[in-house]
Amino acid sequence: MRPKTYITIAWIVVCLGVLGISFVGCSLPENRDNPIALTWAMLALGFPSSLLVAFFLALLPDVLPSSSCWGLLIMWSVFFVPGYFQWFRLVPFLANRLKNRKYSKQGSGVA
C-alpha cells in the first residue's frame, strides 16, 4: 500500500475512535459534555474546514440535536465529511495542480 493509504486509514480510525468514545454512555446525564468533546476533537482533525462547519452550526444552533446518540452521530458526520474531502480529495488535487504548474513553468524556460 502507498503511504497516502496508511494516512487515510489512520485518520479514519482516529475519527471513528472519537465517535466511539463519544458514544460511551451518550444517553447518561453525567456524560452531557460528550458533544463538546466530540466537537473539539473533530475541529482539530478537520482543521481548517471544520471551522467553516462550526461557523455555520453556530449560525443555526437548533439544527443538530446534541442530546442523543443520534445527534452525536449526525454531528460527527457533519464534521467528518468535509474533513475527509479536504484532506484526501482537495489537498491532493491542489498539490498535483501546483506540481504540474511548477513543472510546466520549468519546461517553458529559455535555455
BAFI-3210 file (N, C-alpha, C; in Angstrom, 3 decimals, decimal comma, padded with zeros to 6 digits):
// residues 111
n [1|2|3|4|5|6|7|8|9|10|11|12|13|14|15|16|17|18|19|20|21|22|23|24|25|26|27|28|29|30|31|32|33|34|35|36|37|38|39|40|41|42|43|44|45|46|47|48|49|50|51|52|53|54|55|56|57|58|59|60|61|62|63|64|65|66|67|68|69|70|71|72|73|74|75|76|77|78|79|80|81|82|83|84|85|86|87|88|89|90|91|92|93|94|95|96|97|98|99|100|101|102|103|104|105|106|107|108|109|110|111]
n.u [000,825|000,299|001,863|000,026|-002,386|-002,145|-002,124|-004,673|-006,273|-005,465|-006,366|-009,137|-009,597|-008,903|-010,881|-013,157|-012,604|-012,919|-015,669|-016,564|-015,671|-017,190|-019,684|-019,814|-021,819|-023,598|-026,218|-026,451|-026,936|-024,673|-022,763|-022,957|-021,222|-020,185|-020,936|-019,523|-016,830|-016,616|-017,011|-014,750|-012,652|-013,175|-012,981|-010,241|-009,265|-010,320|-009,417|-008,635|-011,242|-013,206|-013,647|-015,256|-017,533|-018,210|-018,759|-021,058|-022,758|-022,965|-024,418|-026,835|-028,109|-030,036|-030,234|-028,922|-029,575|-028,165|-028,329|-028,717|-027,766|-028,041|-027,884|-025,202|-023,986|-024,868|-023,732|-021,011|-020,772|-021,275|-018,959|-017,024|-017,306|-016,695|-014,046|-012,769|-013,072|-011,590|-008,889|-008,243|-009,121|-009,275|-006,804|-004,774|-005,479|-004,988|-002,244|-001,165|-001,882|-000,400|002,165|002,236|001,985|004,387|006,255|005,533|006,204|008,967|009,680|009,053|010,922|013,591|016,421]
n.v [-001,191|002,291|005,128|007,219|005,879|004,606|006,845|007,869|005,757|005,764|008,315|008,031|005,965|007,234|009,221|007,586|006,495|008,750|009,097|006,651|006,857|009,036|007,922|006,292|005,702|007,741|008,558|008,947|011,130|012,137|012,277|014,581|016,278|015,095|015,866|018,268|017,514|015,856|017,738|019,450|017,635|016,838|019,296|019,722|017,556|018,053|020,520|023,135|023,236|022,441|024,622|026,257|024,663|024,690|027,403|027,686|025,991|027,422|029,567|028,360|027,181|025,325|023,223|020,720|017,931|017,565|016,102|013,395|010,010|009,686|012,328|012,855|011,176|012,348|014,905|014,215|013,183|015,482|016,930|015,075|014,469|016,929|017,223|014,859|015,174|017,520|016,823|014,479|014,633|017,344|018,603|016,794|017,144|019,901|019,940|018,322|019,882|022,197|021,118|020,267|022,744|023,928|022,272|022,731|025,396|025,261|023,776|025,503|027,462|029,473|028,108]
n.w [000,000|-000,544|001,090|001,406|001,602|004,089|005,769|005,286|006,244|008,932|009,754|009,442|011,273|013,679|013,721|013,883|016,368|017,993|017,665|018,771|021,452|022,212|022,110|024,318|026,878|026,024|026,462|029,141|031,918|033,256|031,314|029,775|028,529|026,303|023,576|023,405|023,713|021,465|019,426|019,755|019,280|016,633|015,419|015,586|014,051|011,534|010,794|008,515|007,502|009,248|010,830|009,271|009,195|011,924|012,187|010,555|011,968|014,308|013,438|012,990|015,489|016,437|014,690|014,805|016,830|019,927|022,203|022,114|021,180|018,443|017,648|018,225|016,338|013,956|014,232|014,260|011,670|010,173|010,639|009,824|007,029|005,489|006,450|005,571|002,777|002,439|003,308|001,833|-000,760|-001,791|-000,971|-002,095|-004,814|-005,229|-004,628|-006,672|-008,850|-008,356|-008,494|-011,170|-012,422|-011,649|-012,930|-015,589|-015,925|-015,594|-017,829|-019,914|-019,992|-021,382|-022,778]
ca.u [000,000|001,008|001,810|-001,208|-003,442|-001,969|-002,532|-006,125|-006,826|-005,203|-007,251|-010,489|-009,635|-008,923|-012,224|-014,073|-012,306|-013,588|-017,094|-016,770|-015,508|-018,338|-020,866|-019,800|-022,783|-024,032|-027,535|-026,414|-026,857|-023,327|-021,919|-023,547|-020,166|-019,737|-020,974|-018,464|-015,572|-016,652|-016,832|-013,351|-011,791|-013,386|-012,414|-008,796|-008,994|-010,756|-008,968|-009,424|-012,623|-014,113|-014,004|-016,422|-018,658|-018,573|-019,351|-022,429|-023,531|-023,224|-025,499|-028,066|-027,838|-031,040|-030,324|-028,478|-029,887|-026,900|-028,538|-028,954|-026,713|-028,220|-027,358|-023,739|-023,631|-025,083|-022,711|-019,743|-020,815|-021,192|-017,549|-016,196|-017,374|-015,826|-012,644|-012,273|-012,969|-010,475|-007,571|-007,942|-009,525|-008,914|-005,366|-004,004|-005,772|-004,243|-000,809|-000,842|-002,010|000,758|003,339|002,178|002,252|005,818|006,991|005,263|006,977|010,369|009,857|008,859|012,007|014,525|017,702]
ca.v [000,000|003,566|005,853|008,001|004,981|004,434|008,088|007,923|004,765|006,236|009,447|007,499|005,207|008,207|009,819|006,575|006,423|009,898|008,768|005,568|007,379|009,902|007,079|005,593|006,294|009,038|008,951|009,152|012,561|012,570|012,427|015,656|017,005|014,333|016,651|019,290|016,811|015,431|018,929|019,900|016,648|016,892|020,571|019,524|016,603|018,574|021,899|024,327|023,183|022,270|025,948|026,688|023,875|025,224|028,720|027,503|025,415|028,493|030,382|027,571|026,375|024,300|022,286|019,388|017,531|017,125|015,417|011,965|009,298|010,013|013,678|012,744|010,584|013,363|015,943|013,632|013,104|016,839|017,304|014,069|014,536|017,996|016,947|013,844|015,790|018,476|016,215|013,356|014,939|018,700|018,854|016,126|017,777|021,169|019,637|017,878|021,032|023,058|020,417|020,334|024,126|024,147|021,586|023,351|026,640|024,909|023,295|026,544|028,424|029,541|027,524]
ca.w [000,000|-000,583|002,373|001,466|002,057|005,530|006,421|005,186|007,173|010,296|010,021|009,596|012,533|014,773|013,721|014,419|017,791|018,618|017,694|019,729|022,806|022,479|022,256|025,601|027,798|025,492|026,949|030,586|032,238|033,683|030,123|028,976|027,827|025,134|022,334|023,425|023,439|020,064|018,587|019,806|018,620|015,186|014,971|015,417|012,970|010,244|010,609|008,768|007,012|010,382|011,334|008,492|009,684|013,240|011,965|010,089|013,064|015,269|012,879|013,065|016,680|016,727|013,577|015,228|018,209|020,524|023,470|021,926|020,441|017,022|017,477|018,171|015,046|012,909|014,408|013,828|010,200|009,637|010,682|009,161|005,563|004,961|006,791|004,639|001,452|002,459|003,422|000,944|-002,124|-002,189|-000,796|-003,150|-006,100|-005,297|-004,654|-008,036|-009,748|-008,111|-009,007|-012,634|-012,822|-011,435|-013,984|-016,877|-015,970|-015,786|-019,201|-020,902|-019,884|-022,500|-022,390]
c.u [000,864|000,903|000,530|-002,358|-003,352|-002,435|-004,052|-006,775|-006,634|-006,144|-008,680|-010,618|-009,680|-010,303|-013,264|-013,853|-012,959|-015,086|-017,388|-016,674|-016,695|-019,605|-020,932|-020,737|-023,358|-025,391|-027,570|-026,257|-025,458|-022,365|-022,443|-022,503|-019,642|-019,838|-019,879|-017,115|-015,506|-016,389|-015,380|-012,413|-011,943|-012,935|-010,920|-008,501|-009,354|-010,330|-008,375|-010,877|-013,619|-014,492|-015,200|-017,671|-019,138|-019,234|-020,802|-023,310|-023,852|-024,339|-026,849|-027,989|-028,828|-031,177|-029,979|-028,921|-028,632|-027,098|-028,765|-027,771|-026,824|-027,692|-025,845|-023,279|-023,788|-024,023|-021,345|-019,681|-020,655|-019,750|-016,680|-016,162|-016,539|-014,344|-012,027|-012,089|-011,772|-009,132|-007,253|-008,470|-008,991|-007,412|-004,530|-004,236|-004,975|-002,738|-000,380|-000,910|-000,814|002,029|003,370|002,466|003,744|006,627|006,728|006,009|008,448|010,626|009,721|009,950|012,949|015,881|018,828]
c.v [001,247|004,278|006,675|007,148|004,762|005,676|008,211|006,972|005,232|007,376|008,966|006,737|006,163|008,871|008,844|006,371|007,555|009,624|007,687|006,030|008,273|009,098|006,374|006,331|007,602|009,476|009,151|010,640|013,022|012,720|013,529|016,465|016,256|015,127|017,709|018,649|016,364|016,615|019,384|018,930|016,714|018,237|020,429|018,628|017,159|019,999|022,081|024,249|023,035|023,613|026,509|025,952|024,432|026,593|028,586|026,873|026,466|029,412|029,695|026,643|025,241|023,268|020,871|019,083|016,956|016,297|013,917|011,333|009,581|011,411|013,688|012,184|011,592|014,451|015,449|013,592|014,469|017,346|016,356|014,269|015,692|017,779|015,931|014,445|016,729|017,775|015,205|013,521|016,302|018,961|018,097|016,732|019,068|020,944|019,181|019,029|021,975|022,426|020,476|021,739|024,428|023,517|022,210|024,668|026,342|024,477|024,383|027,616|028,359|029,049|028,062]
c.w [000,000|000,766|002,526|001,995|003,558|006,293|006,407|006,189|008,620|010,666|010,263|010,916|013,724|014,864|014,265|015,914|018,559|018,727|018,734|021,163|023,175|022,713|023,608|026,562|027,335|026,024|028,468|030,911|032,640|032,508|029,200|028,208|026,606|023,836|022,265|023,096|021,984|019,135|018,584|019,092|017,105|014,610|014,708|014,222|011,593|009,963|009,216|008,287|008,146|011,007|010,578|008,945|011,018|013,116|011,531|011,168|014,123|014,764|013,008|014,282|016,932|015,621|014,023|016,653|018,865|021,791|023,323|021,199|018,949|016,718|017,398|016,829|013,913|013,004|013,931|012,302|009,561|009,660|009,857|007,643|005,003|005,269|005,856|003,252|001,387|002,399|002,338|-000,472|-002,565|-002,090|-001,839|-004,539|-006,257|-005,338|-006,045|-009,019|-009,598|-008,669|-010,539|-013,140|-012,706|-012,563|-015,346|-017,028|-016,185|-017,229|-020,247|-020,863|-021,087|-022,039|-023,216]
res [m|r|p|k|t|y|i|t|i|a|w|i|v|v|c|l|g|v|l|g|i|s|f|v|g|c|s|l|p|e|n|r|d|n|p|i|a|l|t|w|a|m|l|a|l|g|f|p|s|s|l|l|v|a|f|f|l|a|l|l|p|d|v|l|p|s|s|s|c|w|g|l|l|i|m|w|s|v|f|f|v|p|g|y|f|q|w|f|r|l|v|p|f|l|a|n|r|l|k|n|r|k|y|s|k|q|g|s|g|v|a]
***
